[in-house]
Amino acid sequence: MLPTSYSLLDRLRTGSDDGAWKRFVESYRPWILGWLRRQNLADGDAEDLAQDILVVVLRELPFFQHNRRPGAFRAWLRTITLHRLQDFVRGRRYRPRPGGDSDFQNRLNQLQDPASELSRQWNHEHDAHLVRCLLARIQPEFQESTWRAFHAVMLEGQTPAETAQRLGMSVNAVLLAKSRILARLRQEGQGLIDA
């Protein structure tokens, strides 16, 4: 499932769609801010850094070349975040929360390594957050019965047969609902989250 589309990135890059940046910020800012807070940054520092990261994304996006590999944008965003965090530490603005983790440099080193546990956590949290955002965005496009069938199978882990019986649908209708919504997810967000 792939929720930030090449077309959204293209609209951001060219500035051809005023709503594209708003959509991007609505999707990414809460996740970036939450991720920074989970790294034991004070709320004010996390807010400032989230803003800095978004400013750099806006400034550098025209130069971003998506290589059509899954996770390319996610990795680019992780690199921007890492560089902003490094600048933050170098500027001696970093103040760990009282009683918090003081090994911040170790976290930066982990974030720099794409194979580290922290980088894997970044990838997982990024993808999960954007899938939730995209699901919320596309839900109004589907009938309630289609959405309930998809939700039961994909998010609750029910079998198509269980779902069909519970919802009074045929198994084929459940599978079709799942397929239609997954296809829409792929269409809407092609390119940034690994399938």
Z-matrix of the N, CA and C atoms (Angstrom, degrees):
N
C 1 1.452
C 2 1.524 1 107.83
N 3 1.306 2 116.24 1 132.48
C 4 1.455 3 120.69 2 -165.62
C 5 1.530 4 114.18 3 -132.29
N 6 1.349 5 120.09 4 85.97
C 7 1.439 6 118.40 5 -168.81
C 8 1.509 7 124.07 6 -85.85
N 9 1.231 8 127.62 7 2.96
C 10 1.468 9 119.88 8 172.04
C 11 1.504 10 106.32 9 -121.25
N 12 1.282 11 116.51 10 113.35
C 13 1.446 12 121.03 11 -166.77
C 14 1.512 13 113.25 12 -79.12
N 15 1.335 14 114.37 13 155.28
C 16 1.463 15 120.30 14 171.37
C 17 1.521 16 109.10 15 -55.22
N 18 1.343 17 116.53 16 -38.90
C 19 1.456 18 118.76 17 -176.92
C 20 1.529 19 110.98 18 -66.04
N 21 1.326 20 118.31 19 -37.35
C 22 1.462 21 120.00 20 176.01
C 23 1.524 22 109.50 21 -62.75
N 24 1.328 23 117.32 22 -44.17
C 25 1.468 24 120.10 23 178.54
C 26 1.523 25 110.94 24 -61.88
N 27 1.320 26 116.45 25 -39.84
C 28 1.467 27 119.79 26 178.44
C 29 1.529 28 111.23 27 -64.37
N 30 1.327 29 116.84 28 -42.08
C 31 1.465 30 119.91 29 178.34
C 32 1.522 31 111.14 30 -65.12
N 33 1.330 32 117.19 31 -37.20
C 34 1.462 33 120.40 32 176.36
C 35 1.527 34 110.67 33 -66.71
N 36 1.312 35 116.04 34 -41.90
C 37 1.466 36 121.94 35 -177.14
C 38 1.526 37 111.34 36 -64.36
N 39 1.317 38 116.51 37 -39.77
C 40 1.459 39 120.25 38 -175.71
C 41 1.521 40 112.86 39 -93.71
N 42 1.329 41 117.13 40 -11.49
C 43 1.457 42 119.94 41 -178.15
C 44 1.512 43 112.92 42 68.73
N 45 1.334 44 117.25 43 22.94
C 46 1.467 45 121.24 44 -175.43
C 47 1.524 46 113.53 45 -84.35
N 48 1.319 47 118.07 46 -3.16
C 49 1.459 48 120.44 47 -176.17
C 50 1.525 49 108.71 48 -142.11
N 51 1.331 50 115.85 49 108.62
C 52 1.464 51 120.24 50 -178.59
C 53 1.525 52 112.78 51 -60.76
N 54 1.315 53 117.56 52 -32.56
C 55 1.457 54 120.90 53 -179.27
C 56 1.512 55 113.87 54 -76.80
N 57 1.331 56 117.41 55 -15.31
C 58 1.462 57 120.39 56 -176.66
C 59 1.526 58 111.41 57 -64.20
N 60 1.335 59 117.03 58 -44.23
C 61 1.471 60 119.05 59 -179.01
C 62 1.526 61 109.95 60 -65.76
N 63 1.322 62 117.53 61 -40.11
C 64 1.468 63 120.91 62 177.82
C 65 1.528 64 110.12 63 -60.24
N 66 1.322 65 116.09 64 -45.44
C 67 1.465 66 120.96 65 178.83
C 68 1.517 67 110.46 66 -61.40
N 69 1.327 68 116.79 67 -43.07
C 70 1.454 69 121.27 68 179.37
C 71 1.529 70 110.71 69 -61.57
N 72 1.327 71 116.93 70 -49.19
C 73 1.466 72 121.32 71 -178.16
C 74 1.528 73 110.54 72 -63.40
N 75 1.327 74 117.39 73 -41.13
C 76 1.464 75 120.67 74 178.45
C 77 1.528 76 111.63 75 -61.86
N 78 1.321 77 116.57 76 -32.81
C 79 1.457 78 120.29 77 179.82
C 80 1.522 79 112.38 78 -81.90
N 81 1.322 80 116.54 79 -43.62
C 82 1.458 81 120.04 80 -170.38
C 83 1.521 82 115.89 81 -93.24
N 84 1.325 83 119.21 82 -35.03
C 85 1.456 84 120.20 83 -174.57
C 86 1.532 85 112.92 84 -58.33
N 87 1.347 86 119.39 85 -47.48
C 88 1.468 87 118.18 86 -179.87
C 89 1.524 88 112.61 87 -60.12
N 90 1.320 89 116.28 88 -38.36
C 91 1.464 90 118.76 89 -179.59
C 92 1.526 91 111.19 90 -69.28
N 93 1.330 92 117.75 91 -46.30
C 94 1.469 93 120.95 92 179.34
C 95 1.523 94 109.59 93 -59.71
N 96 1.307 95 117.02 94 -46.65
C 97 1.457 96 121.19 95 -179.63
C 98 1.526 97 111.15 96 -61.34
N 99 1.301 98 117.47 97 -45.93
C 100 1.465 99 121.01 98 177.68
C 101 1.512 100 112.30 99 -61.97
N 102 1.316 101 116.21 100 -41.56
C 103 1.463 102 119.75 101 179.93
C 104 1.529 103 110.28 102 -63.60
N 105 1.321 104 117.35 103 -44.06
C 106 1.466 105 120.84 104 178.95
C 107 1.523 106 110.82 105 -62.45
N 108 1.314 107 116.97 106 -41.51
C 109 1.474 108 119.51 107 178.54
C 110 1.517 109 111.55 108 -63.77
N 111 1.331 110 117.30 109 -35.65
C 112 1.468 111 120.05 110 178.70
C 113 1.531 112 111.99 111 -71.13
N 114 1.323 113 117.21 112 -10.56
C 115 1.466 114 121.19 113 176.40
C 116 1.526 115 110.41 114 -92.01
N 117 1.305 116 115.52 115 14.45
C 118 1.460 117 123.56 116 174.48
C 119 1.523 118 113.29 117 73.46
N 120 1.314 119 117.26 118 27.42
C 121 1.457 120 120.42 119 173.95
C 122 1.522 121 109.46 120 -84.70
N 123 1.301 122 115.73 121 146.19
C 124 1.462 123 120.22 122 174.38
C 125 1.524 124 108.41 123 -62.57
N 126 1.310 125 116.84 124 151.58
C 127 1.462 126 121.32 125 -176.59
C 128 1.525 127 112.61 126 -54.44
N 129 1.327 128 117.54 127 -46.08
C 130 1.464 129 120.67 128 179.84
C 131 1.514 130 112.26 129 -62.75
N 132 1.340 131 116.43 130 -40.68
C 133 1.466 132 120.33 131 178.08
C 134 1.520 133 110.52 132 -65.56
N 135 1.335 134 116.60 133 -41.71
C 136 1.467 135 120.41 134 179.05
C 137 1.524 136 110.34 135 -63.07
N 138 1.324 137 117.17 136 -42.10
C 139 1.469 138 121.13 137 178.35
C 140 1.534 139 110.46 138 -61.00
N 141 1.338 140 116.71 139 -47.50
C 142 1.466 141 120.79 140 -179.84
C 143 1.520 142 111.56 141 -61.66
N 144 1.340 143 116.08 142 -44.40
C 145 1.467 144 119.87 143 -179.10
C 146 1.525 145 111.64 144 -67.24
N 147 1.320 146 117.64 145 -39.57
C 148 1.467 147 120.21 146 178.06
C 149 1.522 148 109.62 147 -59.57
N 150 1.324 149 116.27 148 -43.21
C 151 1.462 150 120.26 149 178.03
C 152 1.524 151 110.72 150 -63.59
N 153 1.341 152 116.62 151 -44.29
C 154 1.471 153 120.51 152 178.13
C 155 1.524 154 111.40 153 -58.72
N 156 1.316 155 116.41 154 -43.44
C 157 1.467 156 121.25 155 -178.81
C 158 1.531 157 109.79 156 -62.67
N 159 1.315 158 117.50 157 -45.17
C 160 1.457 159 120.43 158 -179.93
C 161 1.525 160 111.69 159 -65.56
N 162 1.318 161 117.72 160 -35.81
C 163 1.470 162 120.63 161 176.72
C 164 1.524 163 110.13 162 -63.85
N 165 1.341 164 116.76 163 -43.26
C 166 1.467 165 119.98 164 178.93
C 167 1.528 166 110.39 165 -65.16
N 168 1.328 167 117.34 166 -41.57
C 169 1.467 168 120.27 167 177.75
C 170 1.526 169 109.69 168 -58.76
N 171 1.317 170 117.29 169 -47.29
C 172 1.463 171 120.72 170 -179.95
C 173 1.526 172 111.13 171 -60.46
N 174 1.321 173 116.50 172 -43.05
C 175 1.463 174 120.86 173 -178.21
C 176 1.533 175 112.29 174 -70.34
N 177 1.320 176 117.09 175 -39.06
C 178 1.471 177 121.16 176 -173.44
C 179 1.526 178 114.40 177 -93.38
N 180 1.321 179 117.80 178 -15.60
C 181 1.468 180 119.91 179 -176.59
C 182 1.525 181 113.89 180 -56.07
N 183 1.342 182 120.38 181 -36.25
C 184 1.471 183 118.12 182 177.87
C 185 1.532 184 113.32 183 -59.89
N 186 1.323 185 117.21 184 -19.42
C 187 1.466 186 121.18 185 -178.61
C 188 1.524 187 112.66 186 -99.50
N 189 1.342 188 117.13 187 -7.67
C 190 1.461 189 121.20 188 -179.85
C 191 1.519 190 109.47 189 -71.81
N 192 1.309 191 116.26 190 126.69
C 193 1.466 192 122.10 191 176.88
C 194 1.521 193 108.47 192 -112.31
N 195 1.317 194 116.13 193 106.31
C 196 1.464 195 120.27 194 179.54
C 197 1.519 196 108.45 195 -72.49
N 198 1.325 197 116.69 196 124.78
C 199 1.461 198 121.54 197 -178.08
C 200 1.523 199 112.86 198 -87.73
N 201 1.326 200 116.86 199 9.73
C 202 1.467 201 124.02 200 179.08
C 203 1.522 202 112.37 201 66.27
N 204 1.315 203 117.30 202 15.50
C 205 1.458 204 120.73 203 174.89
C 206 1.521 205 108.29 204 -93.58
N 207 1.318 206 116.92 205 138.96
C 208 1.463 207 118.95 206 178.31
C 209 1.527 208 110.69 207 -56.29
N 210 1.309 209 115.63 208 135.37
C 211 1.457 210 121.00 209 177.12
C 212 1.511 211 115.37 210 83.94
N 213 1.329 212 119.14 211 4.11
C 214 1.469 213 121.13 212 -177.59
C 215 1.524 214 111.33 213 -62.41
N 216 1.322 215 117.27 214 -45.77
C 217 1.461 216 119.40 215 179.72
C 218 1.524 217 110.46 216 -67.80
N 219 1.307 218 116.60 217 -41.72
C 220 1.467 219 121.88 218 178.92
C 221 1.520 220 110.27 219 -57.45
N 222 1.338 221 117.92 220 -42.96
C 223 1.468 222 122.01 221 178.72
C 224 1.532 223 110.70 222 -67.31
N 225 1.322 224 116.85 223 -39.44
C 226 1.463 225 121.20 224 178.09
C 227 1.530 226 110.25 225 -63.00
N 228 1.329 227 116.67 226 -43.44
C 229 1.457 228 121.51 227 178.26
C 230 1.531 229 110.60 228 -65.09
N 231 1.320 230 117.66 229 -38.68
C 232 1.468 231 121.14 230 177.30
C 233 1.525 232 109.97 231 -61.98
N 234 1.331 233 117.37 232 -40.61
C 235 1.468 234 121.51 233 178.93
C 236 1.528 235 110.71 234 -64.62
N 237 1.309 236 117.16 235 -43.43
C 238 1.468 237 120.18 236 177.25
C 239 1.528 238 109.61 237 -60.86
N 240 1.315 239 116.43 238 -45.40
C 241 1.467 240 120.42 239 179.49
C 242 1.513 241 110.68 240 -60.81
N 243 1.315 242 117.17 241 -44.95
C 244 1.462 243 121.15 242 178.19
C 245 1.523 244 110.93 243 -58.05
N 246 1.324 245 117.16 244 -47.61
C 247 1.470 246 120.43 245 -178.63
C 248 1.528 247 111.71 246 -64.02
N 249 1.316 248 117.22 247 -39.39
C 250 1.471 249 119.32 248 177.80
C 251 1.523 250 110.54 249 -66.33
N 252 1.325 251 117.38 250 -38.70
C 253 1.464 252 120.79 251 177.09
C 254 1.531 253 110.90 252 -65.55
N 255 1.326 254 117.10 253 -41.51
C 256 1.467 255 120.31 254 177.89
C 257 1.526 256 110.83 255 -62.80
N 258 1.325 257 117.08 256 -43.34
C 259 1.469 258 120.37 257 176.36
C 260 1.524 259 110.96 258 -61.19
N 261 1.307 260 115.74 259 -38.78
C 262 1.459 261 121.89 260 178.93
C 263 1.528 262 110.68 261 -60.96
N 264 1.325 263 116.70 262 -45.51
C 265 1.466 264 121.20 263 179.37
C 266 1.525 265 110.41 264 -68.12
N 267 1.333 266 116.77 265 -44.34
C 268 1.468 267 119.74 266 179.45
C 269 1.523 268 111.82 267 -61.57
N 270 1.312 269 116.59 268 -34.07
C 271 1.461 270 120.72 269 179.06
C 272 1.520 271 112.55 270 -77.54
N 273 1.320 272 116.50 271 4.28
C 274 1.463 273 123.75 272 179.09
C 275 1.532 274 112.31 273 55.55
N 276 1.314 275 115.34 274 29.70
C 277 1.464 276 119.71 275 176.07
C 278 1.519 277 111.03 276 -89.39
N 279 1.335 278 117.52 277 -11.47
C 280 1.462 279 120.61 278 -176.77
C 281 1.523 280 110.50 279 -71.37
N 282 1.320 281 114.86 280 125.33
C 283 1.461 282 121.53 281 175.59
C 284 1.526 283 106.50 282 -131.02
N 285 1.333 284 117.36 283 107.63
C 286 1.467 285 117.41 284 178.84
C 287 1.525 286 110.75 285 -61.22
N 288 1.293 287 116.03 286 150.75
C 289 1.460 288 120.44 287 176.43
C 290 1.523 289 108.35 288 -62.46
N 291 1.322 290 117.33 289 147.08
C 292 1.469 291 119.06 290 177.04
C 293 1.522 292 110.24 291 -56.35
N 294 1.333 293 114.69 292 131.18
C 295 1.456 294 120.52 293 -179.71
C 296 1.509 295 113.47 294 72.21
N 297 1.326 296 117.42 295 7.15
C 298 1.464 297 121.12 296 -176.81
C 299 1.510 298 112.71 297 -91.28
N 300 1.299 299 115.14 298 -175.81
C 301 1.452 300 123.43 299 -178.52
C 302 1.525 301 109.62 300 -71.30
N 303 1.326 302 116.82 301 125.27
C 304 1.463 303 120.13 302 179.91
C 305 1.528 304 111.79 303 -98.50
N 306 1.320 305 118.79 304 2.71
C 307 1.461 306 121.70 305 -177.44
C 308 1.522 307 110.76 306 -94.38
N 309 1.313 308 116.13 307 52.19
C 310 1.454 309 122.13 308 -175.73
C 311 1.526 310 111.57 309 -66.98
N 312 1.317 311 117.70 310 -38.17
C 313 1.468 312 120.99 311 -179.62
C 314 1.525 313 110.97 312 -61.54
N 315 1.321 314 116.97 313 -36.82
C 316 1.465 315 120.31 314 176.90
C 317 1.527 316 110.32 315 -61.35
N 318 1.326 317 117.47 316 -39.45
C 319 1.463 318 120.72 317 177.55
C 320 1.527 319 111.05 318 -64.96
N 321 1.327 320 116.25 319 -39.16
C 322 1.469 321 119.01 320 177.88
C 323 1.525 322 110.45 321 -62.73
N 324 1.321 323 116.52 322 -41.42
C 325 1.463 324 120.06 323 178.33
C 326 1.519 325 110.91 324 -63.10
N 327 1.315 326 116.75 325 -40.45
C 328 1.467 327 120.04 326 177.57
C 329 1.527 328 111.45 327 -64.86
N 330 1.325 329 116.32 328 -41.02
C 331 1.466 330 119.81 329 -179.21
C 332 1.522 331 111.24 330 -65.07
N 333 1.324 332 116.17 331 -30.48
C 334 1.461 333 120.57 332 179.25
C 335 1.527 334 111.63 333 -70.42
N 336 1.312 335 117.15 334 -29.13
C 337 1.462 336 122.30 335 -178.78
C 338 1.528 337 109.71 336 -87.68
N 339 1.348 338 118.23 337 111.27
C 340 1.465 339 119.49 338 -176.75
C 341 1.529 340 113.90 339 -63.43
N 342 1.330 341 117.63 340 -16.13
C 343 1.460 342 120.37 341 -179.09
C 344 1.532 343 112.32 342 -96.40
N 345 1.326 344 118.11 343 -0.68
C 346 1.464 345 120.76 344 -176.93
C 347 1.517 346 111.42 345 -73.69
N 348 1.307 347 115.02 346 162.71
C 349 1.460 348 120.57 347 177.10
C 350 1.528 349 111.13 348 -61.99
N 351 1.324 350 117.61 349 -39.26
C 352 1.459 351 119.96 350 179.84
C 353 1.524 352 111.35 351 -65.75
N 354 1.317 353 117.95 352 -39.16
C 355 1.471 354 120.54 353 176.91
C 356 1.526 355 111.10 354 -66.81
N 357 1.329 356 116.78 355 -38.44
C 358 1.474 357 119.31 356 175.74
C 359 1.528 358 110.31 357 -64.43
N 360 1.332 359 116.35 358 -38.40
C 361 1.457 360 120.62 359 177.02
C 362 1.528 361 109.84 360 -64.24
N 363 1.338 362 116.93 361 -42.87
C 364 1.475 363 121.73 362 176.50
C 365 1.527 364 109.88 363 -54.71
N 366 1.332 365 115.57 364 -50.27
C 367 1.464 366 120.68 365 -178.09
C 368 1.527 367 111.57 366 -60.10
N 369 1.318 368 115.65 367 -47.03
C 370 1.462 369 120.23 368 -178.01
C 371 1.527 370 110.90 369 -63.55
N 372 1.344 371 116.85 370 -47.60
C 373 1.460 372 120.08 371 -178.53
C 374 1.528 373 111.54 372 -65.16
N 375 1.322 374 116.62 373 -39.58
C 376 1.462 375 120.84 374 177.46
C 377 1.523 376 110.16 375 -58.67
N 378 1.317 377 115.43 376 -52.78
C 379 1.456 378 120.02 377 -177.17
C 380 1.529 379 111.88 378 -62.15
N 381 1.330 380 116.77 379 -44.75
C 382 1.460 381 120.12 380 -178.42
C 383 1.527 382 110.80 381 -63.48
N 384 1.313 383 117.19 382 -42.92
C 385 1.461 384 120.25 383 179.65
C 386 1.532 385 111.13 384 -62.83
N 387 1.311 386 117.07 385 -46.13
C 388 1.459 387 119.35 386 -177.38
C 389 1.518 388 112.49 387 -69.43
N 390 1.309 389 117.20 388 -32.82
C 391 1.468 390 119.31 389 175.14
C 392 1.527 391 109.11 390 -63.25
N 393 1.346 392 116.75 391 -44.48
C 394 1.473 393 119.21 392 177.84
C 395 1.526 394 110.93 393 -60.13
N 396 1.338 395 116.77 394 -43.28
C 397 1.472 396 119.97 395 178.81
C 398 1.521 397 111.32 396 -61.35
N 399 1.309 398 115.88 397 -45.35
C 400 1.451 399 119.23 398 -177.74
C 401 1.523 400 111.78 399 -67.81
N 402 1.319 401 116.93 400 -40.58
C 403 1.465 402 119.17 401 177.37
C 404 1.523 403 110.76 402 -59.17
N 405 1.312 404 116.72 403 -43.00
C 406 1.465 405 119.67 404 178.12
C 407 1.527 406 111.01 405 -63.68
N 408 1.325 407 116.43 406 -35.76
C 409 1.460 408 120.80 407 -178.20
C 410 1.522 409 112.19 408 -70.87
N 411 1.331 410 117.45 409 -38.80
C 412 1.470 411 118.98 410 -174.54
C 413 1.525 412 113.43 411 -93.43
N 414 1.315 413 118.89 412 -12.60
C 415 1.460 414 120.54 413 -177.15
C 416 1.528 415 113.42 414 -52.00
N 417 1.345 416 119.36 415 -42.00
C 418 1.472 417 118.49 416 -179.24
C 419 1.533 418 114.47 417 -63.17
N 420 1.308 419 117.88 418 -14.20
C 421 1.461 420 121.07 419 -179.36
C 422 1.529 421 113.13 420 -77.31
N 423 1.334 422 116.87 421 -9.97
C 424 1.460 423 120.84 422 -173.12
C 425 1.511 424 111.38 423 -120.10
N 426 1.329 425 114.60 424 150.61
C 427 1.454 426 119.93 425 174.85
C 428 1.525 427 109.11 426 -65.84
N 429 1.312 428 114.89 427 153.50
C 430 1.467 429 121.03 428 -178.13
C 431 1.533 430 111.52 429 -56.66
N 432 1.323 431 118.39 430 -42.92
C 433 1.464 432 120.78 431 -178.31
C 434 1.532 433 111.28 432 -65.02
N 435 1.320 434 117.10 433 -37.67
C 436 1.465 435 121.31 434 177.82
C 437 1.525 436 109.32 435 -64.49
N 438 1.333 437 115.45 436 -45.64
C 439 1.462 438 119.71 437 -178.74
C 440 1.521 439 111.58 438 -65.05
N 441 1.320 440 117.00 439 -42.16
C 442 1.476 441 120.05 440 -179.94
C 443 1.522 442 110.81 441 -63.48
N 444 1.310 443 117.97 442 -38.70
C 445 1.464 444 120.58 443 178.48
C 446 1.527 445 110.50 444 -65.50
N 447 1.314 446 116.66 445 -46.11
C 448 1.467 447 120.85 446 177.43
C 449 1.524 448 110.69 447 -59.04
N 450 1.309 449 116.44 448 -48.94
C 451 1.460 450 121.79 449 -177.44
C 452 1.527 451 110.94 450 -59.28
N 453 1.330 452 116.42 451 -44.27
C 454 1.467 453 120.19 452 -178.40
C 455 1.525 454 111.57 453 -62.88
N 456 1.319 455 116.69 454 -43.55
C 457 1.468 456 120.26 455 -176.51
C 458 1.531 457 111.25 456 -77.63
N 459 1.318 458 117.24 457 -48.48
C 460 1.466 459 120.61 458 -171.82
C 461 1.526 460 113.60 459 -84.72
N 462 1.314 461 117.86 460 -34.99
C 463 1.453 462 119.52 461 -173.71
C 464 1.527 463 113.74 462 -105.05
N 465 1.331 464 116.13 463 -26.31
C 466 1.461 465 119.44 464 178.69
C 467 1.527 466 112.26 465 -100.74
N 468 1.327 467 116.83 466 -12.12
C 469 1.465 468 120.64 467 177.52
C 470 1.510 469 115.47 468 77.88
N 471 1.314 470 118.21 469 17.41
C 472 1.458 471 119.96 470 177.29
C 473 1.520 472 109.80 471 -75.58
N 474 1.298 473 116.07 472 154.69
C 475 1.461 474 119.52 473 175.63
C 476 1.527 475 108.23 474 -77.19
N 477 1.334 476 116.45 475 156.72
C 478 1.474 477 118.54 476 175.66
C 479 1.530 478 112.87 477 -56.78
N 480 1.332 479 116.66 478 -37.00
C 481 1.467 480 119.69 479 -179.93
C 482 1.532 481 110.67 480 -66.55
N 483 1.323 482 118.09 481 -43.99
C 484 1.469 483 121.09 482 177.53
C 485 1.530 484 110.92 483 -61.53
N 486 1.313 485 114.59 484 -43.25
C 487 1.463 486 119.79 485 -179.15
C 488 1.526 487 110.71 486 -64.47
N 489 1.312 488 115.76 487 -45.01
C 490 1.467 489 120.11 488 -179.95
C 491 1.523 490 110.49 489 -58.85
N 492 1.310 491 116.56 490 -45.25
C 493 1.463 492 120.10 491 -179.49
C 494 1.529 493 110.36 492 -65.28
N 495 1.304 494 117.26 493 -44.84
C 496 1.468 495 121.01 494 -178.00
C 497 1.527 496 112.28 495 -64.66
N 498 1.345 497 116.45 496 -37.71
C 499 1.460 498 120.18 497 -175.60
C 500 1.529 499 113.80 498 -95.98
N 501 1.334 500 116.57 499 -3.16
C 502 1.461 501 119.63 500 -179.20
C 503 1.516 502 112.55 501 69.76
N 504 1.330 503 116.30 502 37.21
C 505 1.464 504 122.92 503 179.99
C 506 1.520 505 108.67 504 -119.22
N 507 1.308 506 115.98 505 166.53
C 508 1.462 507 119.04 506 172.27
C 509 1.526 508 108.48 507 -80.61
N 510 1.314 509 116.27 508 157.34
C 511 1.463 510 120.43 509 176.80
C 512 1.523 511 109.22 510 -60.53
N 513 1.313 512 116.93 511 -39.21
C 514 1.456 513 120.82 512 179.24
C 515 1.537 514 111.21 513 -61.28
N 516 1.329 515 116.83 514 -40.38
C 517 1.471 516 120.52 515 179.02
C 518 1.528 517 110.72 516 -65.08
N 519 1.320 518 117.24 517 -37.49
C 520 1.471 519 121.43 518 177.34
C 521 1.520 520 109.99 519 -65.02
N 522 1.322 521 116.50 520 -46.29
C 523 1.467 522 120.19 521 179.48
C 524 1.524 523 111.51 522 -63.85
N 525 1.311 524 116.22 523 -37.86
C 526 1.460 525 120.67 524 177.90
C 527 1.539 526 110.65 525 -65.80
N 528 1.318 527 117.04 526 -42.03
C 529 1.474 528 120.88 527 177.78
C 530 1.524 529 110.08 528 -60.18
N 531 1.302 530 116.31 529 -47.32
C 532 1.471 531 121.12 530 178.67
C 533 1.525 532 110.10 531 -58.94
N 534 1.303 533 116.69 532 -46.31
C 535 1.461 534 121.93 533 -178.01
C 536 1.527 535 111.78 534 -63.75
N 537 1.324 536 117.77 535 -43.19
C 538 1.461 537 121.50 536 -178.27
C 539 1.531 538 111.18 537 -63.89
N 540 1.324 539 116.66 538 -43.56
C 541 1.460 540 119.29 539 -178.35
C 542 1.525 541 110.66 540 -71.19
N 543 1.321 542 117.55 541 -40.27
C 544 1.474 543 119.36 542 176.75
C 545 1.527 544 111.07 543 -62.15
N 546 1.317 545 116.55 544 -40.24
C 547 1.470 546 119.60 545 177.87
C 548 1.519 547 110.78 546 -62.87
N 549 1.316 548 116.90 547 -39.64
C 550 1.465 549 120.63 548 178.80
C 551 1.528 550 111.08 549 -66.99
N 552 1.332 551 116.51 550 -39.39
C 553 1.465 552 120.40 551 176.01
C 554 1.527 553 110.82 552 -59.87
N 555 1.316 554 115.71 553 -46.11
C 556 1.469 555 119.58 554 179.88
C 557 1.527 556 111.42 555 -63.47
N 558 1.295 557 116.19 556 -40.75
C 559 1.458 558 121.05 557 179.64
C 560 1.534 559 110.70 558 -64.66
N 561 1.296 560 115.57 559 -47.03
C 562 1.463 561 120.54 560 -176.03
C 563 1.518 562 112.39 561 -67.53
N 564 1.318 563 116.63 562 -34.71
C 565 1.449 564 117.52 563 -171.28
C 566 1.500 565 116.66 564 -123.45
N 567 1.269 566 118.05 565 26.50
C 568 1.454 567 122.22 566 -176.18
C 569 1.523 568 111.93 567 -51.28
N 570 1.324 569 116.16 568 122.86
C 571 1.445 570 120.00 569 165.35
C 572 1.498 571 120.52 570 114.93
N 573 1.327 572 119.49 571 -17.88
C 574 1.455 573 117.34 572 -173.05
C 575 1.507 574 115.35 573 -113.17
N 576 1.282 575 118.31 574 -16.68
C 577 1.465 576 120.25 575 178.82
C 578 1.514 577 108.11 576 -123.93
N 579 1.315 578 115.04 577 134.40
C 580 1.463 579 118.66 578 -179.93
C 581 1.515 580 110.57 579 -62.46
N 582 1.326 581 115.03 580 137.25
C 583 1.454 582 119.85 581 -179.98
C 584 1.514 583 110.90 582 -73.74
